[in-house]
Structures are given as C-alpha cells and as structure tokens.
Amino acid sequence: MALNISNIELTGKNIVIIDDDLPSIRYYETLLKNSGADIKIFHTGKEFVDYFIEGSNIIDLVFMDFLIPLINGIECIRIFRKERKSTPVIMITAYSSEQTKTEAYIAGCNEYVLKPIYPEKIFFLLEKYINIEAQVSHLF
C-alpha cells in the first residue's frame, strides 16, 4: 500500500525538530508545512532541554539529530526520557557508527535513521508514531 504524502493530516499534533543544519531544517519544514502540525525547531540540545523542562509543553514526536551543539542528541534523549517516557523519539543522523546507534537505543530512541532521509520514510514514521489510532481503525 503506497502512502499518499499529500493527505497526511497532523492538525493538533506537536512535532519537535532538533537539528543545527539549516538545509535539514528547511527540508523538514517543507515536508511538514501543509500537514497542520505545530512544528518547534531547536538548534541546540540545550534549547530543547530547556523547552521541555520549563513547562508542560505537549510533544507528540521528536526528530533528533545526533551531532548538535551544547548537549548531543543521545544525552538529550537520556534527559528527555526521565521526564517523558512514552513520546516517540526518532534519531535522524549521518553518523553511522554501530556504537552510536546502540547508545541511542539504550538512551531511549524509538528509531535510528541515517541521512539522507527521503520524504516517504518521514511520512512512514509520522504514520507509525502519530496516527496509530488511524492505523488501528483500518484493521477492523
């Protein structure tokens, strides 16, 4: 079954992107601009940690890069998991080390995806982790 990218509906969902690479950020923004989701972007791990620690911000999904300034992606996931155990975290990185991948999973990421990541994969991950109820309703 092919995923229809143009029909993804994420109104009311909050997606957080932590990446310091401007072209990557623009790529995510372009892919998600018509989805209806509220997108929050952070350029450093510290900005992200400050954001979720400061209050009860609702986060439905996190796209996390590994090599980000101040607090790296794996440490961000460790800190995040102390507060938010069930929010999906997808690490998207160009860093293909098996050790890093293992550390990311141990820290609590749900998926470890290597860049470049194609639109179909991003929308697959969104469907998998955000629209679970839509998938379940199709089964019955």
C-alpha positions as CSV (number, residue, x, y, z in Angstrom):
1,M,0.0,0.0,0.0
2,A,1.5,3.3,-1.1
3,L,1.5,6.2,1.4
4,N,-0.2,9.3,0.0
5,I,2.1,12.1,1.1
6,S,-0.2,14.9,0.2
7,N,-3.0,13.7,2.5
8,I,-1.2,13.5,5.8
9,E,-3.2,15.3,8.5
10,L,-1.4,16.2,11.7
11,T,-3.6,19.1,12.9
12,G,-3.3,19.5,16.7
13,K,0.0,17.5,16.8
14,N,3.2,19.0,18.1
15,I,6.4,17.9,16.4
16,V,9.8,19.0,17.7
17,I,12.9,19.0,15.5
18,I,16.4,19.4,17.0
19,D,19.0,19.9,14.3
20,D,21.7,22.6,13.8
21,D,21.9,22.0,10.0
22,L,19.9,24.7,8.2
23,P,19.3,22.8,5.0
24,S,17.9,19.8,7.1
25,I,15.6,22.1,9.0
26,R,14.3,23.7,5.8
27,Y,13.8,20.2,4.4
28,Y,11.6,19.1,7.4
29,E,9.7,22.4,7.3
30,T,8.9,22.0,3.6
31,L,7.7,18.4,4.0
32,L,5.5,19.3,7.0
33,K,4.2,22.7,6.1
34,N,0.9,21.5,4.8
35,S,0.3,18.8,7.5
36,G,-1.3,21.1,10.0
37,A,1.2,20.1,12.7
38,D,2.7,22.7,15.1
39,I,6.5,22.5,14.4
40,K,9.0,23.6,17.0
41,I,12.7,23.8,15.9
42,F,15.7,23.9,18.2
43,H,19.3,24.4,17.0
44,T,21.0,23.1,20.2
45,G,20.3,20.3,22.6
46,K,20.2,22.9,25.5
47,E,17.4,24.8,23.8
48,F,15.4,21.6,23.6
49,V,16.1,20.5,27.2
50,D,15.1,24.0,28.4
51,Y,11.9,23.8,26.4
52,F,10.5,20.6,27.8
53,I,11.8,21.1,31.3
54,E,10.3,24.6,31.7
55,G,6.7,23.5,31.5
56,S,4.1,21.1,30.4
57,N,4.6,21.5,26.7
58,I,2.8,18.8,24.8
59,I,5.2,16.9,22.4
60,D,3.8,14.2,20.1
61,L,7.0,13.3,18.3
62,V,10.7,14.3,18.3
63,F,13.1,14.3,15.4
64,M,16.6,14.4,16.9
65,D,20.0,14.8,15.2
66,F,23.0,13.3,17.0
67,L,25.7,15.9,16.4
68,I,24.1,19.1,17.8
69,P,25.7,21.8,19.9
70,L,25.9,22.0,23.7
71,I,24.1,18.8,24.5
72,N,24.4,16.0,22.0
73,G,21.4,14.0,20.8
74,I,22.0,10.9,22.9
75,E,22.3,13.0,26.1
76,C,19.1,14.9,25.1
77,I,17.3,11.6,24.8
78,R,18.5,10.5,28.2
79,I,17.3,13.7,29.8
80,F,14.1,13.7,27.9
81,R,13.3,10.1,28.9
82,K,13.5,11.0,32.6
83,E,10.5,13.3,32.1
84,R,8.7,11.8,29.1
85,K,8.8,8.0,28.8
86,S,6.3,7.4,26.0
87,T,6.8,10.3,23.5
88,P,8.4,8.8,20.3
89,V,11.9,10.0,19.6
90,I,13.4,9.4,16.1
91,M,17.2,10.0,15.8
92,I,18.0,11.1,12.2
93,T,21.7,11.4,11.7
94,A,24.5,11.0,9.2
95,Y,26.6,9.3,11.9
96,S,26.5,5.6,11.1
97,S,28.6,4.2,13.9
98,E,27.1,1.0,15.4
99,Q,28.3,2.1,18.9
100,T,26.3,5.4,18.5
101,K,23.3,3.5,17.2
102,T,23.4,1.2,20.2
103,E,23.8,4.1,22.6
104,A,20.9,5.9,21.1
105,Y,18.6,2.9,21.6
106,I,19.8,2.4,25.1
107,A,19.1,6.1,25.8
108,G,15.5,5.5,24.6
109,C,15.1,6.4,21.0
110,N,12.4,4.6,19.1
111,E,14.1,4.6,15.7
112,Y,17.7,5.4,14.4
113,V,17.6,6.6,10.8
114,L,20.5,7.5,8.6
115,K,20.6,10.7,6.5
116,P,19.6,11.3,3.8
117,I,16.1,10.5,4.8
118,Y,13.5,10.5,2.0
119,P,10.0,12.0,2.3
120,E,8.4,8.6,2.1
121,K,10.4,7.5,5.2
122,I,9.5,10.6,7.2
123,F,5.8,10.2,6.4
124,F,6.0,6.5,7.2
125,L,7.5,7.4,10.6
126,L,4.8,10.0,11.2
127,E,2.1,7.5,10.4
128,K,3.7,4.9,12.6
129,Y,4.1,7.0,15.7
130,I,1.5,9.7,15.5
131,N,-1.5,8.3,13.6
132,I,-1.7,5.0,15.4
133,E,-5.4,5.2,16.0
134,A,-6.0,5.7,12.3
135,Q,-4.0,2.5,11.5
136,V,-5.9,0.5,14.2
137,S,-9.3,1.7,12.8
138,H,-8.3,0.3,9.4
139,L,-7.8,-3.1,10.8
140,F,-11.4,-3.6,11.8
